[in-house]
Amino acid sequence: MVRISGVVLPGNKRIEIALTAIKGVGRRMSRKLLLSAKIDPGTATEKLTETQEGLLRSLVEKIPTEGDLVRKVSLDIKRLQDIGTWRGHRHKKKLPVRGQTSRRNARTKRGKRKTGLSGRTTLTKT
């Protein structure tokens, strides 16, 4: 059981894939970390030695992951809202930020459809 950055990595997977369980580490970053640690990407997570685990742990600590990354992103969004940018306004209104159309689409971001009239539900006969 390998625990890095507060996340228990799946033991039956290749280390290259298992590292992506950490928020902020994707496939590319995973390959980069393994290359600098001189660890074979095809090695199963459970077959890592203690020294390899320690080396990986120290390398992952240098990059922003998990809580630090979430905090950084939310502070960046708050900064955009405070200075009054277009992107900040879109975040505040919970609309798509990167230029997507929102007239017909964007249901995930905008939520459930609202009724067109007064918003009352129609009564059905029972």
N, C-alpha and C positions, 0 to 999 in steps of 0.2 A: 504494500500500500504506500504509494508515493503521494506526499502532501506538499504542494508548492503554492505559495501565495494564498493560503487558506482554502485551497480546493484539492479534494482527493481525486487524483487522476485515475481513470479506468485502467485496471491492470492488464486486461486481455488485449488491449489495442496496441498498435505501433506507437512509439513515443512521439513521432511526428504528428499523428492525429490526436493523441491523448493531450498534448499540450494546448490544443485549441479549446479545451474545456475551460481554460482560464480566460476570463473576460479581458480583452485587449490583446490577446495573442491569436493570430490567425495562422493560416498555412505558411505564408511567406515569413512571418516573424519566427515561427516554429523552426523552419528550415535554417534561418539565419542563426538562431540560438544554438541549434545542434551542430552547425558547421563550426561555430566559434568554440564550442565545447569539445569538438572532435568525437562526437557520438554518432553511431550509425542510425539513420532515421528509421530503419526497418526493425530495430530492436524492440522487443516487447517491453512495456512499462515495468512489469514485475521482475524483469531480468536485469534491471539497472543496478549497478553497484552503489555503495554508500558514497564513494567519492564522486561518481557521476551525478548522483542526486544532489549532493552539496553544491557542485559546480553549476548545475542547472538552476538551483534555487538562488544562488548568488547572481546569476545572469538575469533571471526574471525580475529580481528586486530592483534592477537598474531602470526598468521600463515601467511606465504608469499602467497599473492593472487594477481590476476589481473596484474597490471603493474610491481609490484615488482618481481613477479614470472617470467614474460617474460624477464625482464632485467637480472635476475639471470641466466636463461637458456642461453640467448645469450652471456653473459659474460663467462659462462662455456665453450661454444663451441669455442669462440674466444681464450680462454686460451689454449684449446687443439690444435688449429691451430697454435698458437704462439710457443708452445714448440715442434711442429712437430711430434705429435703422428700419428699413423695409422688412428685413428678415426678422427683426425683433418684434415688429407689429404682427407679422404672420404667426410667429410662435405664440404670442399673447392671445390671438384670436383662435388659436388651434386650427389653422388652415395649412395647406401644403406650402412649404417654404421655398422650394427650388424651382418655381416657375411652372408647375403642373397646373392643368386646368382644374378648376374646382366647381364649375357650373353643373356638370353632370356626374363627375366622378368624385374621388376623395372620400368615399364612404367610411373608410377605416379611420381617417383623421377627424372627419366631421361628426361621425356618430350615426345613430339611427335616423331614418327619414322622418321629417316632421310633416304633419298633415297640412294641406293647402288652405283650408278654410279656418274655422275658429279654433280648431284643435280638439273639439269635442268628439268623442267616439259616438258612432251611430247606434241606436238601440235596435236590437233584433227581437222579433216576436218569439215567445216561447210557448 
